Amino acid sequence: MQQQPDIMEKIVSLCKRRGFIFQSSEIYGGLASTWDYGPLGAELKRNLKEQWWRSNVFERDDIEGLDAAILMRPETWMASGHISSFEDTLVDCKSCKKRFKVEHVTGKKCPECGGELTEARQFNLMLKTHLGPVEDEGSLTYLRPETAQGIFVNFQNVVNSMRRKVPFGIGQIGKSFRNEVTTGNLTFRSREFEQMEIEYFVKPGTDEECYERWVNERFEWYINKLGIKKENLRKREHAKDELAHYAKACTDIEYRFPFGWSELEGIANRTDFDLKKHSALSGKDLQYFDDETKDRYTPYVIEPSGGVDRSILAVLTDSYKEEEVKGEKRVSLVINKSLAPIKAAVLPLLRNRPEIVKLAKDITHELKKEWKAMYDDTASIGRLYRRQDEIGTPYCITVDVDSLSDHKVTVRDRDSMQQDRVDVSKVKVYLEEKFR
């Protein structure tokens, strides 16, 4: 990965200019640390989530999918400990009014302006809302700060409806919300974000082996399925004094962002903490009964929890490439083909020739039946190539004058820039082989 000090600025600029990520509510001045995914960003995000779902739900025999509601009964967050302990300790500057986490401040002076700081106070990270016409304590609820609890409260529902036996997992992808104080670095830390999360239920005593297996499997997934360079990834095991109150062990998979090593995904051994807490507060038995051994126990849980938005930022950063080609700077996203927002672009060499334009549009129409493809005739062929390189399109298909007589088109590879002459009737088959 390139290590220019301004690479983050270049990623931000590319995202805005090419339609990957926009500032939310930008025409009104923007809403801090919230982001909208543009046309290409929405495709990239959909492709990444589909890759995760396929790897963890479709291709495995031991994981079921779930889509739990964002809004849950407040008792859920009492049982999980979020209402009582999901807090940051903060101080405010009396002069510039900025707010800081205590661990980020040394002394009693503001790190920004040198002003006097307030006394430390606790600040709960959950976002509150009210259900119903009257805003009172009885209507208070929360936007979920994590997707995990929706899985835990549905544990018995999935066991019973799908006839599942331990060990097995439940996976889901969904939005979570945290009233983060420290935000920044584009989508890395924001108040509204999306998680890809699995709760894998195991028999106590088998948890440590399962935990190690999940750490290794998830690490390899980022390399093999997202195409992230291995040298830009590492595993970091949590020290005992930084473990969450429910965790027996936790390992972060970290990526080397331009702003430093930071977490993409955490794999935690949550023990039986959550199921026991929900069982105690709800009065419902969430133990598992093994028909074969006649054992009854509360399963331990291994939790691989990754961020969609952070993964997208890592993919964009990892694939960003600058090089000189024939004396000109070429910017490209050498992105994994399965994640690329546009799989192929069809480009007419001459847009003033109706028969060339028609053939190009006919090819585009056929490709769209299988992939996200686009037609573009808004610039010279050189500029069109550069535009597609910059958004990570793997293949450009050029229709020229000769195509009208030999019924062949030129297919250009994004990474090698090699060009193959392919029969129009075989373009689809050609791409299918390339995408395998």
Secondary structure as GFF3:
##gff-version 3
##sequence-region A 1 436
A	DSSP	alpha_helix	7	18	.	.	.	ID=ss1
A	DSSP	beta_strand	21	23	.	.	.	ID=ss2
A	DSSP	three_ten_helix	26	28	.	.	.	ID=ss3
A	DSSP	beta_strand	35	37	.	.	.	ID=ss4
A	DSSP	alpha_helix	39	53	.	.	.	ID=ss5
A	DSSP	pi_helix	54	58	.	.	.	ID=ss6
A	DSSP	beta_strand	63	65	.	.	.	ID=ss7
A	DSSP	alpha_helix	74	80	.	.	.	ID=ss8
A	DSSP	alpha_helix	82	85	.	.	.	ID=ss9
A	DSSP	beta_strand	87	92	.	.	.	ID=ss10
A	DSSP	beta_strand	99	101	.	.	.	ID=ss11
A	DSSP	three_ten_helix	102	104	.	.	.	ID=ss12
A	DSSP	beta_strand	121	124	.	.	.	ID=ss13
A	DSSP	beta_strand	127	130	.	.	.	ID=ss14
A	DSSP	three_ten_helix	137	139	.	.	.	ID=ss15
A	DSSP	beta_strand	140	143	.	.	.	ID=ss16
A	DSSP	alpha_helix	148	152	.	.	.	ID=ss17
A	DSSP	alpha_helix	155	162	.	.	.	ID=ss18
A	DSSP	beta_strand	168	177	.	.	.	ID=ss19
A	DSSP	beta_strand	192	202	.	.	.	ID=ss20
A	DSSP	alpha_helix	207	224	.	.	.	ID=ss21
A	DSSP	three_ten_helix	230	232	.	.	.	ID=ss22
A	DSSP	beta_strand	233	237	.	.	.	ID=ss23
A	DSSP	three_ten_helix	240	242	.	.	.	ID=ss24
A	DSSP	beta_strand	249	257	.	.	.	ID=ss25
A	DSSP	beta_strand	260	271	.	.	.	ID=ss26
A	DSSP	alpha_helix	273	282	.	.	.	ID=ss27
A	DSSP	beta_strand	288	289	.	.	.	ID=ss28
A	DSSP	beta_strand	296	297	.	.	.	ID=ss29
A	DSSP	beta_strand	300	307	.	.	.	ID=ss30
A	DSSP	alpha_helix	308	319	.	.	.	ID=ss31
A	DSSP	beta_strand	320	325	.	.	.	ID=ss32
A	DSSP	beta_strand	328	333	.	.	.	ID=ss33
A	DSSP	beta_strand	344	348	.	.	.	ID=ss34
A	DSSP	alpha_helix	354	367	.	.	.	ID=ss35
A	DSSP	beta_strand	373	375	.	.	.	ID=ss36
A	DSSP	alpha_helix	381	391	.	.	.	ID=ss37
A	DSSP	beta_strand	395	399	.	.	.	ID=ss38
A	DSSP	alpha_helix	403	406	.	.	.	ID=ss39
A	DSSP	beta_strand	408	413	.	.	.	ID=ss40
A	DSSP	beta_strand	419	423	.	.	.	ID=ss41
A	DSSP	three_ten_helix	424	426	.	.	.	ID=ss42
A	DSSP	alpha_helix	427	435	.	.	.	ID=ss43
###
